Amino acid sequence: MTATDRRLVDRTELARPAPVVAPALLNTLLVTDVDGERVVGRIVETEAYDEDDPASHTFRGPTPRNAPMFGSAGHVYVYLSYGIHHCANVVCGPERRGEAVLLRAVEVIEGIDTVRRRRSGRPDRELTDGPGKLCQALGIDLSHDSIDALDPASPIRLERDRVDPPGAPLVGPRIGISAGVDTPWRFRVP
């Protein structure tokens, strides 16, 4: 499959509630062109967050840190977790609503040598199997916060190819959080 066989995700697909968008993003391509190196990963795990959710960064309202989550669907919200790991989210829902989908894992389909270098010393199965690992492998950091992933010139893009989201994704509770733990908003490709 070449880049010409792909198309950007439509913004209206993302202007829906996070629990609807999260499984719909499975099998979507996350494409990065960072520091002259291209990596393409197929999204295989996501988590949904909205402003009514006590685990969401938007639960207590807008702040300078979470401002991108209140913006237009299709933008990227990047934050630093525990002061160490970058985590990337795709903003969704209506503007000013405070919803996003955390990108938890991808399967690398292009740029594996770049990913192996960025994640040096890790076995292939551990290159992109967590949100911090994903960002390191794809070169995503705080400089990408608020960019539009639906802009063809963006260094981070969401693209569709011929692989549809799974009809029956695996669904379960989110991980790595302390509030809203039992909410089944974690979605994975079977």
Solvent accessible surface area in square Angstrom, and as a share of the most:
residue,aa,sasa,rsa
1,M,107,0.48
2,T,80,0.47
3,A,59,0.46
4,T,126,0.74
5,D,58,0.30
6,R,29,0.11
7,R,143,0.52
8,L,50,0.25
9,V,4,0.02
10,D,73,0.38
11,R,93,0.34
12,T,100,0.58
13,E,44,0.20
14,L,1,0.01
15,A,50,0.39
16,R,90,0.33
17,P,71,0.45
18,A,0,0.00
19,P,34,0.22
20,V,68,0.39
21,V,1,0.00
22,A,0,0.00
23,P,27,0.17
24,A,21,0.16
25,L,1,0.00
26,L,0,0.00
27,N,14,0.07
28,T,0,0.00
29,L,0,0.00
30,L,3,0.01
31,V,0,0.00
32,T,0,0.00
33,D,53,0.27
34,V,16,0.09
35,D,129,0.67
36,G,84,0.81
37,E,46,0.20
38,R,73,0.27
39,V,0,0.00
40,V,0,0.00
41,G,0,0.00
42,R,32,0.12
43,I,0,0.00
44,V,37,0.21
45,E,19,0.08
46,T,0,0.00
47,E,0,0.00
48,A,0,0.00
49,Y,19,0.07
50,D,14,0.07
51,E,47,0.21
52,D,98,0.51
53,D,8,0.04
54,P,65,0.41
55,A,19,0.15
56,S,9,0.06
57,H,65,0.29
58,T,2,0.01
59,F,86,0.36
60,R,216,0.79
61,G,19,0.18
62,P,100,0.63
63,T,63,0.36
64,P,135,0.85
65,R,124,0.45
66,N,2,0.01
67,A,51,0.40
68,P,16,0.10
69,M,5,0.02
70,F,27,0.11
71,G,22,0.22
72,S,37,0.24
73,A,6,0.05
74,G,0,0.00
75,H,45,0.20
76,V,4,0.03
77,Y,2,0.01
78,V,4,0.02
79,Y,30,0.11
80,L,64,0.32
81,S,22,0.14
82,Y,185,0.71
83,G,59,0.57
84,I,121,0.61
85,H,89,0.40
86,H,49,0.22
87,C,7,0.04
88,A,1,0.01
89,N,7,0.04
90,V,2,0.01
91,V,0,0.00
92,C,1,0.00
93,G,1,0.01
94,P,78,0.49
95,E,94,0.42
96,R,187,0.68
97,R,63,0.23
98,G,0,0.00
99,E,5,0.02
100,A,0,0.00
101,V,0,0.00
102,L,11,0.05
103,L,3,0.02
104,R,25,0.09
105,A,6,0.05
106,V,6,0.04
107,E,96,0.43
108,V,29,0.17
109,I,71,0.36
110,E,64,0.29
111,G,24,0.23
112,I,60,0.31
113,D,106,0.55
114,T,16,0.09
115,V,0,0.00
116,R,107,0.39
117,R,137,0.50
118,R,44,0.16
119,R,12,0.04
120,S,77,0.49
121,G,82,0.79
122,R,105,0.38
123,P,55,0.35
124,D,75,0.39
125,R,183,0.67
126,E,59,0.26
127,L,4,0.02
128,T,11,0.06
129,D,70,0.36
130,G,9,0.08
131,P,22,0.14
132,G,13,0.13
133,K,65,0.28
134,L,0,0.00
135,C,0,0.00
136,Q,86,0.38
137,A,0,0.00
138,L,0,0.00
139,G,17,0.16
140,I,4,0.02
141,D,53,0.27
142,L,87,0.43
143,S,91,0.59
144,H,16,0.07
145,D,45,0.23
146,S,57,0.37
147,I,40,0.20
148,D,33,0.17
149,A,1,0.00
150,L,14,0.07
151,D,59,0.30
152,P,103,0.65
153,A,92,0.71
154,S,9,0.06
155,P,48,0.30
156,I,2,0.01
157,R,21,0.08
158,L,0,0.00
159,E,17,0.07
160,R,20,0.07
161,D,19,0.10
162,R,172,0.63
163,V,63,0.36
164,D,107,0.55
165,P,48,0.30
166,P,29,0.18
167,G,87,0.84
168,A,79,0.61
169,P,29,0.18
170,L,80,0.40
171,V,82,0.47
172,G,12,0.12
173,P,70,0.44
174,R,3,0.01
175,I,76,0.39
176,G,76,0.73
177,I,45,0.23
178,S,113,0.73
179,A,37,0.29
180,G,23,0.23
181,V,65,0.37
182,D,127,0.66
183,T,39,0.22
184,P,74,0.47
185,W,54,0.19
186,R,42,0.15
187,F,16,0.07
188,R,84,0.31
189,V,44,0.25
190,P,102,0.64
